[in-house]
């Protein structure tokens, strides 16, 4: 089964790499966007699908990574590696602090705490005008240069994002099949039983929370380069809700499902909205249909049918 999944993933990567140079500029841009938000959705799945923790503040770490890149690239003219390192480290530090406040709560309380913490970051982005430029945002973030490679063009940057998404997927895939990842699945099933078996449940959940924030911050660093502009909209509640929708739509606990859900959401937002102003109604109908007929998401439903 693992070999088949690996082959399917390899085929998908090869197909994306092959069609990239032949796509028009707009579809290629949307595909790049889907790869970036796919990293964000997979990072949320680490705590939602594998640990059983629903978060409404995941956009905070995404935004911290994006703002770190925007500030360093525009004000300090820092290089790609320095910006990536700073964005990921700041996102990890933010997740580490927020995790200390949130992990002891469960269920709806955890959801509300993460919502409040996410709004703290949104408030800082909106009010700390001297650093974040407030509601005007930070514009003019240049595309990076990696050694002799200029990533300013849409095709080179697409390949860079494809490689980044592949690395993030592989690392998270290794995490969830490791003994640590299996422990997270046990915690999702029954915390009481895992405590009786001698597992430090709090530490497992806290580590998963921080790791999830790290990957979300990594996605945020790519978003700053992709969009060239970072604003409080990138850390608002809507972004966190959309990420939850991506995971639920594709299938929690699968990694590839949230990436698929991200692609569907990006398609609906950008293509369907061109033809109708009621694209949110179509998006909501799609989500309701999945919940009614495939509660485990699209990938989960396909796996169940194959069994």
Secondary structure by P-SEA (a helix, b strand, c coil): caaaaaaaaaaaaaaaaaacccccaaaaaaaaaaaaaaaaaaaaaaccccccccccccaaaaaaaaaaaaaaaacccccaaaaaaaaaaaaaaaaaaaaaacccccaaaaaaaaaaaaaaaaaaaacccccccccccccccccccccccccccaaaaaaaaaaaaaaaaaaaaaaaacaaaaaaaaaaacaaaaaaaccaaaaaaaaaaaaaaaaaaaaaaaaaaaacccccccccaaaaaaaaaaaaaaccccaaaaaaaaaaaaaaaccccccccaaaaaaaaaaaaaaacccccaaaaaaaaac
